[in-house]
Amino acid sequence: MGDIPGAREELDRLGRALRTQLVELINDLTPGSDLRLLFLDEPGVVDWHEPLRYQYWTGSFSGERPAHASAAGIASRAAALLGSAGWETTTAQEDAGGRNRSVVTGRRDGCSIEIRVGDHGSIVYFGGRTPAMALYETEEFRWPEPARTAATVTPGYVLCYECDGLGWCPGCGGRGWVHDEVRGRKNCSACHRDRVCLICRGAAQLAISLLSPYQRGYYPESG
């Protein structure tokens, strides 16, 4: 796959900016939180349709709000910090299991940050994500060449009846996955991500002497 020029650099820049803003919020709103648990080191795939799209994100980093700080005070402070940093902010009330909590959302440069806090507990939840970006050009898949052919099969062997000498899984061509309209990709049902042909285990050929009666039905010429 060929890199899309400048895409990874831009995504990394947004990831660093997102982390910097989250660290500022966490240190201010929940001082003493363990920032080693803020995992934003590498982007992950969030959309498996071609071309794949990558994103930096963290789901629900949590910290303890100070005893003197109310949930409303935390929400107000979070909105003020984001607003002063140039983020467009909204604050809403959410019913979480019959208990209200404040949800502060900030958006900037395609990134989003969400902070959730309620009076029913002392935990403040932080989440954030960058835009989802394609990093690599889409390339048409080329099926591998057969590992064995009728001209190269070993004496005493026959080409595997399942893959016809390919060696790789005939369902996915050795990728371990196939395209899926809804999810983009799904595990290959023929090899279950083993990638190789499950009959010959990648050998591309089968020993005639070891064929079962059922398998011999595929080779009537073998007798």
C-alpha positions in Angstrom: 0.0 0.0 0.0 1.2 3.4 -0.9 1.2 6.2 1.8 -1.1 9.1 1.2 1.3 12.1 1.2 1.1 14.1 4.5 -1.8 12.1 5.9 0.1 10.3 8.8 1.8 13.6 9.7 -1.5 15.4 9.9 -3.1 12.6 11.9 -0.1 12.5 14.3 -0.4 16.3 14.7 -4.0 16.1 15.6 -3.3 13.2 18.0 -0.7 15.2 19.9 -3.0 18.2 20.1 -5.8 16.0 21.4 -3.6 14.5 24.0 -2.2 17.9 25.1 -5.7 19.2 25.6 -6.9 16.1 27.5 -3.9 16.2 29.8 -4.6 19.9 30.6 -8.3 19.0 31.4 -7.4 16.0 33.5 -4.8 17.8 35.5 -7.1 20.7 36.2 -10.4 18.8 36.8 -9.1 15.7 38.5 -5.6 16.4 39.8 -3.4 13.4 40.7 -4.9 11.2 38.0 -2.5 8.5 36.6 -1.9 9.8 33.1 -0.1 6.6 32.2 -3.6 5.2 31.6 -4.3 7.8 28.9 -3.6 5.6 25.9 -3.2 7.7 22.8 0.1 6.3 21.5 -0.9 4.8 18.1 -3.9 5.3 15.8 -6.2 2.4 15.2 -8.5 1.4 12.4 -12.1 2.6 13.0 -13.5 2.0 9.6 -12.6 -1.2 7.7 -14.1 -0.1 4.4 -11.5 0.7 1.7 -9.5 2.8 2.1 -9.1 2.0 5.8 -9.6 4.9 8.1 -7.4 5.5 11.2 -8.0 7.5 14.3 -6.5 8.4 17.7 -9.0 7.9 20.4 -9.5 7.1 24.1 -12.8 5.7 25.4 -13.3 6.5 29.1 -10.3 7.7 31.0 -11.5 8.3 34.6 -10.4 10.5 37.4 -11.6 11.5 40.8 -13.1 15.0 41.2 -11.9 16.9 44.3 -14.2 16.6 47.3 -14.9 20.3 47.3 -15.9 20.4 43.6 -19.5 19.8 42.6 -20.5 18.1 39.4 -22.0 21.3 38.1 -18.7 23.1 39.0 -16.6 20.5 37.1 -18.9 20.8 34.0 -18.7 24.6 34.1 -14.9 24.6 34.5 -14.5 22.0 31.7 -16.5 24.2 29.3 -14.5 27.2 30.3 -11.2 25.5 29.7 -12.2 24.2 26.3 -13.7 27.5 25.3 -10.6 29.4 26.2 -8.6 26.9 24.1 -10.7 27.6 21.0 -13.0 24.6 21.2 -16.7 24.9 20.4 -18.5 23.6 23.4 -21.9 22.3 24.3 -23.3 21.2 27.7 -26.2 18.8 28.0 -27.9 16.7 30.7 -28.0 13.0 30.3 -30.0 10.4 32.1 -27.6 7.6 33.2 -29.6 4.8 34.8 -32.2 7.2 36.2 -29.5 9.7 37.5 -28.7 12.9 35.8 -25.2 13.8 34.8 -23.6 16.6 32.8 -22.0 16.0 29.5 -19.6 18.6 28.1 -18.6 18.2 24.5 -15.8 20.2 22.7 -15.1 20.2 19.0 -12.1 21.6 17.1 -10.3 20.8 13.8 -12.4 17.7 13.5 -11.4 16.4 16.9 -13.9 15.9 19.7 -13.6 15.7 23.5 -16.3 14.6 25.9 -16.4 14.9 29.7 -19.1 13.3 31.8 -19.7 14.0 35.5 -22.7 13.4 37.8 -23.6 14.1 41.5 -24.2 10.4 42.1 -20.4 9.6 42.2 -17.0 11.2 42.3 -15.8 9.9 39.0 -15.2 12.2 36.0 -15.0 10.4 32.6 -12.9 11.8 29.7 -13.1 10.7 26.1 -11.6 12.1 22.9 -11.0 11.3 19.3 -9.4 12.7 16.2 -11.0 12.6 12.8 -10.9 9.3 11.0 -8.4 9.6 8.2 -7.2 7.3 5.3 -3.4 6.9 5.5 -2.8 4.5 2.6 -4.0 4.3 -1.0 -6.3 1.5 -1.9 -4.6 -1.2 -4.0 -6.4 -3.9 -5.9 -5.7 -7.3 -4.4 -3.8 -9.7 -6.6 -4.2 -13.4 -6.0 -1.0 -15.2 -5.3 0.5 -17.6 -7.9 -0.2 -21.3 -7.2 2.4 -23.1 -5.1 2.0 -26.2 -7.2 0.8 -26.9 -10.8 0.2 -30.1 -12.7 3.8 -29.7 -14.0 5.4 -29.2 -10.6 3.4 -31.6 -8.4 5.6 -34.1 -6.6 5.5 -37.7 -7.9 3.1 -39.7 -5.8 1.0 -36.6 -5.0 -2.0 -34.9 -6.6 -2.9 -31.2 -6.5 -5.1 -30.4 -3.6 -8.7 -30.7 -4.6 -9.8 -27.8 -2.4 -7.3 -25.1 -3.5 -6.2 -26.7 -6.8 -2.5 -26.2 -6.0 -2.9 -22.6 -4.7 -1.7 -23.5 -1.1 -3.4 -20.4 0.2 -7.1 -20.3 1.2 -9.2 -20.4 -1.9 -11.8 -18.3 -0.2 -9.7 -15.2 0.6 -6.4 -15.8 -1.3 -4.4 -15.8 1.9 -5.6 -12.5 3.4 -7.7 -14.2 6.2 -10.6 -11.8 5.5 -13.1 -11.0 2.8 -15.0 -7.8 2.0 -18.2 -7.1 3.8 -20.7 -4.4 2.7 -21.7 -3.4 6.2 -18.5 -3.8 8.2 -16.0 -3.4 5.5 -14.3 -6.7 6.3 -15.1 -9.9 8.0 -13.2 -13.1 8.9 -12.9 -15.6 6.0 -15.4 -18.4 6.7 -13.3 -20.8 4.6 -10.1 -20.6 6.6 -11.1 -18.8 9.8 -8.1 -16.5 9.5 -5.6 -19.4 9.1 -4.9 -18.0 5.6 -3.8 -21.3 4.2 -5.9 -24.0 2.6 -7.4 -26.1 5.5 -7.2 -29.4 3.5 -3.5 -29.4 2.5 -2.4 -26.9 5.2 -0.5 -24.9 2.6 1.3 -27.8 0.9 -0.9 -27.4 -2.3 -0.7 -31.1 -2.9 -1.8 -34.4 -1.2 -0.1 -37.8 -1.0 -2.1 -40.3 -3.0 -1.4 -43.0 -0.5 -2.9 -41.0 2.3 -6.2 -40.1 0.6 -9.3 -41.2 2.3 -12.0 -43.0 0.3 -14.0 -39.8 0.3 -11.0 -37.8 -1.0 -10.3 -40.4 -3.7 -13.7 -39.4 -5.2 -12.1 -36.2 -6.3 -9.4 -38.1 -8.2 -11.2 -40.9 -10.3 -8.1 -41.2 -12.4 -6.0 -42.3 -9.4 -8.1 -45.5 -9.1 
